[in-house]
């Protein structure tokens, strides 16, 4: 799966499933501060990522992942 495909899937679930405004979704957007993703949203993200990308997010691996770019990097490292 290419990075572009990963970015598209992530963008789609952020808009469709988490109802985040499209204008808040950009590479350097902070997941918490800019997009408003909270701990309840993160539970949904774990399920969505497992369904779309076939792996389960380990919370300890997400330490330090604060931006959308870092989140896509993390997914790419798992599926790449």
PEVENRA-V873195 format. One line per field, one symbol per residue. ss: DSSP state (H for helix, E for strand, L for the rest). phi: phi as a letter, one per 40 degrees, with the letter a starting at -180 (. if undefined). psi: psi as a letter, one per 30 degrees, with the letter a starting at -180 (. if undefined). A space follows every 50 residues. Layout:
ss=???
phi=???
psi=???
This chain:
ss=LLHHHHHHHHHHHHHHLLLLLHHHLLLLLELLLLLLLLHHHHHHHHHHHH HHHLLLLLHHHHLLLLEHHHHHHHHHHHHL
phi=.cccccdcccdcccccccfccdccbadcccdccccgcbcccccccdcccc ccbgabcbdccccgcbbcdcccdcccccbc
psi=kleeeeeeeeeefeeeefhkkeffjlegkkeeeefgkaeeeeeeeeeeee eefglkkkefffkfjfleeeeeeeeefef.
